Amino acid sequence: MALGVAAPLVAPNVGMLLLAAVAVGGTFMALTVAAMQEARRVAGSTAPRLIAAMTAAFAVGQLLGPIVVSVFSSRADALQVPSLVAAALLVAGAAILGASRRRHDAFSSS
């Protein structure tokens, strides 16, 4: 997903936009399904509350994204900084998820 977010920065053309759409859209759908399944697994009977919180967090992100971009709109590179920040946050999130998964697997096998 991070590569899809950053792809248009490499070459802002139709090909990169299509690559970005597939990379972001495809992974977003898969991640959403996986996140909902994980919410059901970890939260059990309280899964609906967790899923509601996850949905609200997504909505906040959807609202903040355009606001952040508008802050940079007067600059020639208006989308570059927010896109790089988004890609960096996606990489950081993946690293945190990977580390927590390894820790969980280590405790489970003990």
N, C-alpha and C positions, 0 to 999 in steps of 0.2 A: 504494500500500500504506500509506503514511504517513497518508493521509486516512482510510483504513479503520480504522487503529488509533486515530486521534483522534476519529472520528465519534461513538462513544457518549459522549464527554465533552461534546459539544455539546448533545445531548438524549438522556439515557439512557432510551430507549423501544424498543419492539419494532422499529419501522421503522428506527431507526438501527442496531440490532443486526443486522438483515438486510442493510442497506447495508454494514456493516462485514464481515460474513461473506462477501459477494460480492466486495467490494473487496480484502480480504486473501486469501481463498481463491483467487480467480481469478488474481490477480497472483502469488501464491506458486507456483501450478502452472506458470505461464508462465516465471517466473524460474528455477525449478528445472530445467526442461527446457533453457532457454537456458544456464544455468550448466554443466550436464553436457555440452552440445555444445561450449561454449567450453573446458572442461577437456580434452576429447578433441582439440580443435584445437591448443591450446597445448602440451599435454603429450605428444602422440603416443603412443609405446609405454608411457610411464609414466603414462598417464591413469588407470588403475585406482588407483594410489597417491594421485593428486591427488583423485579422486572419494571415496576412503576418508577422506582428510583433511577434505574438505568435509562429508562426512556426519558425521564426528566433531564438527566445529565446530558443525553444526546441533544435534547431540545435547546439546552443552554448553549451547547457548542454551536448549534445551527444559528443561534441568535448572535453569539459573539463573533463568529467568523466574519460576517459582513461588516461588523463594527470595526474590527481590527484592520480589515482591508481598507475601509474608508479613512482610517487614520493616516494611512500611507498613500492615499489616492492622489495627492498633489505631486508625488514624486514620479519620476520616469520609470522607476522599478517598483511600482506600486504593489505588484503581486509577488515579487521575488522574496522580500523579507517575510511576509506571512507564510508563503509556501515553504520556505526553508525552516521556519519555526515549526510549522505543522509536521514536516518530514522528520525533523529532529525529535519532536515529541512522540511521533509514531515509533521511531527507532528506540527511544528511551523506554517507552511502554512495552515494546517487544522484549527488550533486555530485562526489564523488571519481571515481566510475566515468565520469561525463560528461567530466571534465577529462582523465582518462587516455585516454579514447577519442579526444578531440580531439587530444591530443598524439600518439597512435599514428597517427591519420589524417594529421596534418601531416608526420610522419616518412615515412609510406608514400608520400605524394605527392611528396616531394622527390627 
